[in-house]
Amino acid sequence: MPMLAPPAFMALADADGEQRRGAPLPKKPMAMSGMDQTAVDKRISEQIRPCIARQASPGPGAERIRVLVDIELTRDGRLMSVPKSFLVDGVDASNARYRPVVEKYAIEAITACAPIPDLPPQFYNSPGGWRHSLVRYSLSAVISKGTLSRSFRAMTESETIDVAQKIRVRLQPCLNRRVSPDASADPIRVVARVRFNRDGSLAASPTIMRRDGVTAANARYVSAIDESLTAAIVECAPFSDLPPDLYDVRNGWSDIRLRMKLPGKER
């Protein structure tokens, strides 16, 4: 057991301005360590998970929506007020209609499973303590704030450039095996949506989101170019060297947009 140090002392002024010594410094709240935070996270997760298990998904893709919920607790783990949705992530065109339902579910699950007992009392008001907590909710899991640094941070500019470079290096040989169907089609560029699994395999077929450079002279080649570019992505998958820690951060590579073109036709 570590030996406790004697209390620190400071000088205090009496009413007449004279200093008196011997008054102990106020005790500072103990900060939570990483292990302490993990234990608190686990306890909150264990308490809330059964309430999530009773909730039915409102539709496909709703489980990808994650809600960051702000809660304030009393010392015995009861809610001081109604939980509030603080941030929502994982929403796209395919599941946006379910966002209000998932936000409502998040608040209902936390409210139904409160109070949260057996939280360490010494960390109630400590720096980073559990009085004010942020809880990440989804229909598939609940993880409290100890994992937020990974789950809710965004890729930096340099990380985005690095991921794009890895994809380009992997994809280029498959593109090189295809050429533009006509010189007039060389200016056509497309933006493709690509969704990945964690192992770099494709989670769905690539889809074309946007095209640039289409004119009256080359419009008849659009379909052929779309097919060639999506086929190149499928052929070069899986993209197995992408950084796993950047898969599900905000703007991570689980769901990306690729700007592409076919190599120009030799003249």
WOQUI-V140070 format. One record per backbone hydrogen bond with DSSP energy under -0.5 kcal/mol. CO is the residue of the C=O (numbers start at 0). NH is the residue of the N-H. If there is no record, write none. Layout:
co->CO nh->NH
co->CO nh->NH
This chain:
co->7 nh->24
co->9 nh->22
co->11 nh->19
co->13 nh->16
co->17 nh->13
co->19 nh->11
co->21 nh->23
co->22 nh->9
co->32 nh->36
co->33 nh->37
co->34 nh->38
co->35 nh->39
co->36 nh->40
co->37 nh->41
co->38 nh->42
co->39 nh->43
co->40 nh->44
co->41 nh->45
co->42 nh->46
co->43 nh->47
co->44 nh->48
co->45 nh->49
co->47 nh->50
co->47 nh->51
co->48 nh->52
co->49 nh->53
co->51 nh->54
co->58 nh->61
co->60 nh->63
co->61 nh->64
co->65 nh->88
co->66 nh->68
co->66 nh->136
co->67 nh->85
co->67 nh->86
co->68 nh->70
co->68 nh->134
co->69 nh->83
co->70 nh->132
co->71 nh->79
co->71 nh->80
co->73 nh->76
co->76 nh->115
co->77 nh->73
co->83 nh->69
co->86 nh->67
co->88 nh->65
co->91 nh->94
co->91 nh->95
co->94 nh->97
co->95 nh->98
co->97 nh->101
co->98 nh->102
co->99 nh->103
co->100 nh->104
co->101 nh->105
co->102 nh->106
co->103 nh->107
co->104 nh->108
co->105 nh->109
co->106 nh->110
co->107 nh->111
co->108 nh->112
co->109 nh->113
co->110 nh->113
co->114 nh->116
co->119 nh->122
co->120 nh->123
co->122 nh->129
co->123 nh->130
co->125 nh->128
co->126 nh->31
co->130 nh->72
co->130 nh->132
co->132 nh->70
co->132 nh->134
co->133 nh->144
co->134 nh->68
co->134 nh->136
co->135 nh->142
co->136 nh->66
co->140 nh->137
co->142 nh->135
co->143 nh->146
co->144 nh->147
co->146 nh->149
co->146 nh->150
co->147 nh->151
co->152 nh->249
co->155 nh->159
co->156 nh->160
co->157 nh->161
co->158 nh->162
co->159 nh->163
co->160 nh->164
co->161 nh->165
co->162 nh->166
co->163 nh->167
co->164 nh->168
co->165 nh->169
co->166 nh->170
co->167 nh->171
co->168 nh->172
co->170 nh->173
co->170 nh->174
co->171 nh->175
co->172 nh->176
co->174 nh->177
co->177 nh->262
co->181 nh->184
co->182 nh->185
co->184 nh->187
co->188 nh->211
co->189 nh->191
co->189 nh->259
co->190 nh->208
co->190 nh->209
co->191 nh->193
co->191 nh->257
co->192 nh->206
co->193 nh->255
co->194 nh->202
co->194 nh->203
co->196 nh->199
co->199 nh->238
co->200 nh->196
co->206 nh->192
co->206 nh->208
co->209 nh->190
co->211 nh->188
co->214 nh->218
co->217 nh->220
co->218 nh->221
co->220 nh->224
co->221 nh->225
co->222 nh->226
co->223 nh->227
co->224 nh->228
co->225 nh->229
co->226 nh->230
co->227 nh->231
co->228 nh->232
co->229 nh->233
co->230 nh->234
co->231 nh->235
co->232 nh->236
co->237 nh->239
co->238 nh->241
co->242 nh->245
co->243 nh->246
co->245 nh->252
co->246 nh->253
co->248 nh->251
co->249 nh->154
co->251 nh->254
co->253 nh->195
co->255 nh->193
co->257 nh->191
co->257 nh->259
co->259 nh->189
co->262 nh->179
